[in-house]
Amino acid sequence: MDDGEETAKTSVGLILLLWVAGLCAAAQFGKISVFFPFFQQAYPEAGPELGFLVSLIGVVGILLGGVAGPFVSAIGLGRAVVGGLTVGGALSLFQALELPLPVLLASRVVEGLSHLAIVVAAPALILRFAAPRHQANAMVLWSTFFGVAFALLAYLGTPVVQALGTEGLFVAHGVSCLAVAGALAPFVLKPGPVRGALVGDWTARGLLRRHLEIYRSPSEAAPAFGWFFYTINFVALLTVLPLFLPEAQRPIVGTLAPLVSIGFSLVIVALLLRVLSSVKVILVGFAASLLGVFTIASLEGVGALAAPIAMIALYAAFGLLQGASFAAIPELNKSSGSVTNATGALAQTGNLGNTIGPPLLLYAAAQFGLSGVVAVSALCFVLGAAAHLWLARRRMTAA
């Protein structure tokens, strides 16, 4: 089955395989960021520019995420996922050749395109293999792909790097991508020419117009707006908050916080979606996050356990935002084109938030301490909730 077809029953195996494709895409980030010190040793003369090894993939998402939806719809969701995995796998194998830094950086730009193809097309394709009653839960599962991939890299990738170096990690990632592409191909590809690829105005003016059309849509833009204010905080707070703890407690928060977030996304969001709409769950998540950061501020310097527990609880609230934001995509958008537009916009704002967040909150921490961090995060949560309420009102008015 490819795009354009509905399913009356849920294909659990294919949904899980597409989720694994998401793990491969997330590992395109993680294979560098999780093991960044090893690359500093491999390129000691690089200096600050080595950071582009991580950020270039995100920059591609920022620039092109908003127009990735129409593109993957044009070439076909199945082709986009299999093609993205194939190109990504081949690039990982190429990167294992101990490349000069400029060549490695150039390969990361192309890898950013393959990453974008996967993360935009795979969730839309998951909806093709999920019966309507299971679509929200399928998207909640998809929402965990980034956190799970980073956890697996830290656990399984560390012995690989220690034994075989980063080259061994690149080979393992490349083989994994190609294996998943091969497993998916018989089920998501169908013969025939690419239909409608690159039809339309793909000039700079045309691309700008496509962005404006997506972000003017109260249905397509809603998940992306909320996601932006969430992603400003997720990685940034995981970096900044432990700085206000005793050194011995920092690894506990760094390890448990993302795991709690994944657990709440999978379990609690699935339960809440039985009685609440995804947007209402998002609003609960923003309210709980706001309460969480204010609680952390009130506990500064209090007790050995209170502050770490409050920080981990904040990430439980983040789990609500994580799962419900992806569940909102099929709830608010019924056509395949709208789903891919919404997914592309979410990828774009997510990359933007992840890029802005760490330097913004580190600056707030350096200038104003914990109170500055809390103020910036609280403002983000209020703005995220306000954006969803405003867009919900627009949808009601249009209806």
N, C-alpha and C positions, 0 to 999 in steps of 0.2 A: 504494500500500500504506500502511496506517496500522497502529496497534498491534493486537496480537492475531494477526498473520500472521508466519509464518516464511518464510525464503527459502533456496533450495537453492544459489543462486549469488550472488556478490558484485556489487553495483551500484556500481562504482568512481566513476562520475560523480556519483551522488546522495550518496555518502559524502563526496566532495570538496566538494559544494555545501553539505552540512550543516556541514562543517568551516569553510567560508567564513561560514556563519551564526554560528559560534563566533567568528570574527574580528570580525564586526560587534558581537557582544555584548561582547567584550573591549575594543573601541574605545569602548564606553560609559564605561569607566573611563579609557582612555588619552587620549581627546580632551580631558579636563580635566587629568589628571596630567602628561602629557608636555608640555603647553603652559601649565602653571600660571602662569608669569610673565606671560603675556599677560592672564590673567584678573585678576591683581593690578593690572595697569595699567588694565584696564577698570573695576574696582571698587575704587579706591584707598581709599575710606572703610570698606571692609568689615572689615579687620583679621583676627584669627584665625578668625572665623566663616566666612571664605572656604574654609577647609579642608573644610567640610561639603560643598562641591561635589564633592569626591572621595569622602568617606567615606559619604555618605548611601546610595549604592547598596550598599556593603558592609554597612551597618546593616540594610537590608532583608533581605539574605541571611542575616545572623546571626539575625534574629528569625523568619524564615519558611522558611529553607532546609530545616529538618527536616520540614515539612509540605507542601513544594512537590511532592514526589513523588506522594503520593496525589491532590493536586489536578490535576496535569497528566495523571495516569493517568485521572482521571475525565472530563476534558474531551477527552482524546485527544492523543497526542503530536504529531501533525501540526498540529492546531489550536493547540497551545501554541507550537510553533516559529513557525508563520506569524503567529499573533496577536502573539507577542512581537516579532518583526521589524517587523510593521506598526505597532504602537504605538510601538516604539522609533524607527522612521524618522520617523513623524509628530511625535514629540516633538523630535527633532533639528531638523527644519524649523521647528518652533515656537520652539525655543531660538535660532534664527538671527535672531530679531526684536529683538535687543538688549533683553532683558527686564530689569525691575527685579530686584535680587538675591533678594528673597523669593519672587517668582514662579518664578525660575530654580531656586531650591532646592526649591520644591514640585514642579516638573516632574521633578527628579532622584529624588524619592521614587517617583513613578509609573514612571520609567525603571528604577528598581531592581526593580520587579515584572516588567517586560518582560524585563530581563536574567536574572532568576531563571528565568522560564519557558523561555528559550532554553537556558541552560546545564544545566538539569535534563532537559528533554525531548530535546534534540538528540542527546546521546550514547546515550540509550535507543533513539532512532529509528535511529541509525547501526547499532546491533546488529540491527535489523530488516532492513537492507539488506546485511548481511555474512553470508556463509556461516560456520557454526560454526568452521571451521578458520582463518578470517581475522579473527575478532572481536577477539582480543587485539591484533593489529597495527592494526586500525582504531581501537581505543581508545588505543593509543600515539600514532597520528597526532592524534587529538582532543586528547591531553594537551598538545600544542604550541601550541594556539590562542592562549593568552594571550601567550606570549613572542613569537610571530611577529607578532601584531597590534601589539604595542608597537614592535617593530623597524620594521614597515612604516609606522606612524604617524610615527616619528622621521625615516624616510627620505623618504616621500612626502608626509606631512602638513606638514612644515616649509616647503617652497616654497609650499604652498597658503595657510598662515597668513601667511607673509610678503607674499604678493601680495594676498590677499583678506580677511585677518583671521580671527579665530575664527568669524565668521559663515560664511565660505566653507567652513571645515572642517565646521561643523554641517550645512550643506547637502549637502556631499559624503557625509557619513556617513548622513544621512537618505535620500538617493537610493539609496545602496548597500544599506541595510537593505530598502527597499521593493522594489528590483530583485531581491534574493535571495529575498524573500518571494514575489514573483510567479513566479520561476523554480521554487521548491519546491512551490507550491500544487497544480499539477496532479498531482504525484506522491505527495504525503503527505496530501492531503485527500480525503475521500470523503463523498458526500452522506448526509444523515440527521441526526436530532436528536443533540444532545450526550447521550451515554449515561452515566447515573449521576453527573452532575456534582453535586458538593457533597452527595452522599449521606453520611450519618453525622453524628457529633457535631462540629460546628465551633465550639462554645463554647470559652472559655479552658481549661476543664477537659478538653474533648475534644482540643484541640490539644496540651496537655501530655501526655495519655495517648499520643497518636500519637508524640510525640518519645520518650517512654520506651520504647515498643514497638520503635522503630527502633534506639535505642542499646543496648537489651538484646539485640538480635540479633547473635550473633557473626559472621554473614555480612554483614549489611547495614551494620553499624557499623565493621567492620575497615578498609576503605579510608579512611573518614573519620577514624578515630583516628590512623592513620599520617600522613595528609595534614595534620592539625592541627599536628603537631610539625615537619613539613617546612615548612609555610607560615610558621610563626613565624620561620624562619631565612632563607627565600629572598630576599625583598625587603629584610629588615632587614640581612642581611650584605652585600648589594649596596650598601647605604647606608653601613654602618659600616666594613667592612674597608678600603675605599680611604682612609679617614681616617688609617690607619697607614702609608700609602705616601707617597713624595715626590709632589708635586702633578703632575709630568709623567707619572707612571705611572698615575694614577687613571683617565683616560679609557680606557686600554688594558684594564684590568680590567673597567670598567663596560660596555665594548662586547663583549669576547670572552667573558666569563663566561656571560651568558645564551645566547649563540650556541652555545657548547660544550655547555651543558646541553641545548638543543634537539637538537643533533646526536647526543649520546649517547642521548637518549630515543628518537629515531627509529631509529638504527642498532644500537647496542649492546643496548638492551632487546629489540628484535625478535630479535636473535640469541640472547640469553640465554633468552628465553621458549621456545625450541625444546628446551631441555634442563632448565630449571628452572621451577617454578611461579612465579606472579607474587609470591606472598608471600615466597618464598625470594629473589627478585631484590630485593624491598624490604628484606629483612634485610641482604643484601649492600650495598645502597645506604646503609643506616644505619651499617653497620660502616665502609664506605669514607669516609663523611662524618665519622665520629668520628676516624678516622685523619687525615683532611684537616685538621680544625681543630687537632689536636695538632701536626701538622707545621707549620702556620702559626705557632703559638705558639713553636715551637722555632726558627723562622727570623726572629724579630723582630730587626730591625737587621742582618740578614745579607744581604750581596750586593745588587746592583742588580736581579737577575732572579729570584732564588730565591723571594722572598715573592710577587711577582705570579704566578709560575707555579704556586705552591702554591694560591693563591686561585682561579685559573682551574681547577685540577685538582679543587678542592672542588666546583665547579659541574658538573664531569663526573659526580661521584658523585650530585649532586642530579638529574641527568638520569635516573639509574636509578630514583630515588624517584618522579620525575614520571611517567614512562611506565608503570612497573609498578603504581602506585597505581590508575590508570585501568583497566589491564588486569585488575586484581583484581576489578573490579565484575562483569563477566560470568562470570569464573571461579568466584566464590563465590556468585553469585546467578543462579538459573536462570529465575525467572518475571519477567514484565514489571513487576509491581508491586514486586518486590524490587529490581530494577535501578533503577527511578526513586526508590525510597526511599534506596538507597545513594548515588545521584548527588546527591539533595537534601541528604543528610547531609554528603557531601563538600563541596558548595558552602557549607554552613553553617559547617563547621569551617574551611574554607579562608578564608572571610571573617573569621572570628574570629581565626585565626592571623595573617593579614595586618594586622589591626587592632592586635593585641597586640604583634607582633614588633618593629616599628621603635622605639616608645618604650621597650620593655623593654631592647633591646640598646643603644640610645643611652644609657640610664641606666647600664647596666653598664659601658659604655665610659667615661662621664664619672666614675664612682666608682672603678672598679678597672682601667681601661685595657684592653689587649688580653687580659690574663688573665681579666678579668671576662666579656668577650664569649665567650671560648673555654669558660669554665665553664658559662655559660648554654646555649650551643649544644650542648656535649657532653651536658649533662643532657637536653636535648630529644631528641637522637639515641638515647640509652639508653632513655628513656621510650617513644619511638616503637617501637623494636625490642621492648621488653618488652610493650607493648600488643598487638603482632601475635602474639608468642609465646603470650601469655595467651589471646587470642581463638582462635588455632589450636588450643590445648589444649581449649577449650570446644567447638569444632566437632568435634574427635575424640571427646570424651566423649559429645556428643549423638548422634553417628553410631553 
